[in-house]
Amino acid sequence: MSKDQYDALSERDQVKYELQLEAYKEQKDAEKEQKALEKAEKAAKEAVETALASAKEENDKAIEAAIKVVKDEYDTKLEAAKADMTRAKEAQNQMRVKGLSSEIEAAFESESAQKALKEMSSGAKAGIITSFEMKAPAPAMTVPAGAFRDQWVGDVGIPSEPVHVRNIVPVSTTDSNSIKFLQWALGPDGNLIDSVSPGGLKPQFELIPTPKTAPVVKIAGHITYDDEFVEDIPTARQTIIRQLPEALFDKEDEKLLVTGAGGDQDILSLWNQATAWSADGNVPATANNWDKLVRAMTIVARAKRRATAAWVSPETYEGLLINKNTNGTYNYPIVMGNDNILRVGGLPIFYHNVFTANQGIVGDFARGAEIFQKKAVEVRFSREHEDNFTHNRTTVIVEVREAFPVYMPEAFVKIENFNTTS
């Protein structure tokens, strides 16, 4: 605004103008200060970046120089080591090739040898060299006592049966404490189903269900050992874990096949439910063991079941293998399947030590019974037993919880009159 314009304003407007002018100047000054500040910050940032780049370059050069110093020192030591090794090998080779010729040469260089050579050149017979000194050979090296170590191989575990019942019987799981089922049978009049005329009366017959219960029972045992037992025997723990289930399966076999007495706390065995073997016109009680097995298969078949396996004692198994007549020839051919299992009429035959010499059982193991496991076989280690903790001992428990329902008792035949000599 010009001076004339300013003078033309009223006093009030002049004051107002001056205030606005002052505010405008302050704004401009603030903008200048902001620009100056931004410029200073930019310059400082560029200076820092330049300094960092320079420092990084110098640092990289320093690292490279340090690495080069270390590498040069390593190369120098490596070359020196190679040279020492080469000299050592050469000296070793020289020692190896020094043999009889070196000894002879050393002998002729001696004073007495030189004197003898001079006498020989003058024709003196006494100067003939007849012997020279040889160094005694070094003694042969032998293996000192205790300088070798033994090699441990896999442990030979406790003996166990080669085949278990659970190998040929279905095994299932359960969450219950017992297995309930129905055993069905025809009524006393049998199966009366028959052909009828049109409009005729159909015959009536009965199906009788019998409720049965197989309780879940526990089969278990334990062992206790000192800590040193597994500390000093490298494979002890693994052997225990592997062997205890086998021992349990042996006891399980005994209960399932013969010894289980039944009730709320025990398995009811097949032996205690099976049909007793009986003779007929073709197979008398005095028949040989092969015929008795075939007769048992027939009894199972008469119950409208199909035998899938036979279990006998080791002695009866032996008798089956060595069956001969009075002339020493075999009465029956020994038939083995591709699985190396003895068979009769396709029926696999197994042996088990739970049977006495003249006992055995034949039946439908595929459909006639089943194992239900509430808890599978388990091996547990614990110090929480008696005074284990204060004596550094561990107790190992092996256990299984299972039920054994026998759906078809008539599908099993027990034999008590095997001959052990034929």
Secondary structure, DSSP 8 states (H G I E B T S, - for coil): --HHHHHTS-HHHHHHHHHHHHHHHHHHHHHHHHHHHHHHHHHHHHHHHHHHHHHHHHHHHHHHHHHHHHHHHHHHHHHHHHHHHHHHHHHHHHHHH--HHHHHHHHHTSHHHHHHHHHHHTT-GGG-----------------TT-S-------------SS-GGGTS-EEE-SSSEEEEEEEEE-TT--------TT-------EEEEEEEEE-EEEEEEEEEEHHHHHHSTTHHHHHHHHHHHHHHHHHHHIIIII-B-STTS-B-STTTSEE----SSS-TTS-HHHHHHHHHHHHHHTT----EEEE-HHHHHHHHT-B-TTS-BSS---B-TT--BEETTEEEEE-TTS-TT-EEEE-TTTSB-EEEEEEEEEEEES-STTTGGGTEEEEEEEEEEE--BS-GGGEEEE----S--
